[in-house]
Amino acid sequence: MFETVVPFLIGAACVLILFQPRIAAWARSRRPASENGGPLLPLGCYATGAYGGYFAAAQGIILLSLLGTALDDDLQRINALKNVLTTIANSTAAVFYIVLASPAWTAVALIAVGTIVGGHLGARYGRRLSPAALRLCVVAVGLTAAVQLVMGRI
């Protein structure tokens, strides 16, 4: 089931990221100034965390699109919040997998190293990019992942 749904979730998230400035401006005009994010944002973050803890494919892109359309902040700060939230969700899932399953520790080590290196490089270069350039990079990576999932290469 996930094999057929995930590419469309990623594609929808990419569209939201691409149009995030327009969607955020529209949402800002429709909600009170004191209400940043709206009442459904925590529920959406929870659902994305649960999805990411189980499957994780493009969890960051989905969460970035959700946060970017709901919060009035620049994309670099939203990306940092996304990193904190995905770390919490994935660490929680990792504890459950370690306790309840038999992880393939070689694969775990490779994924951990890739995640740490990618996180540091992404943070370093993501802060230097303009919001538009960062948005285009995220969309390019997301669409590449979606196409590869549809073609069965991941």
Secondary structure as GFF3:
##gff-version 3
##sequence-region A 1 154
A	DSSP	alpha_helix	2	18	.	.	.	ID=ss1
A	DSSP	alpha_helix	20	30	.	.	.	ID=ss2
A	DSSP	alpha_helix	41	54	.	.	.	ID=ss3
A	DSSP	alpha_helix	59	70	.	.	.	ID=ss4
A	DSSP	alpha_helix	75	100	.	.	.	ID=ss5
A	DSSP	alpha_helix	105	128	.	.	.	ID=ss6
A	DSSP	alpha_helix	131	151	.	.	.	ID=ss7
###
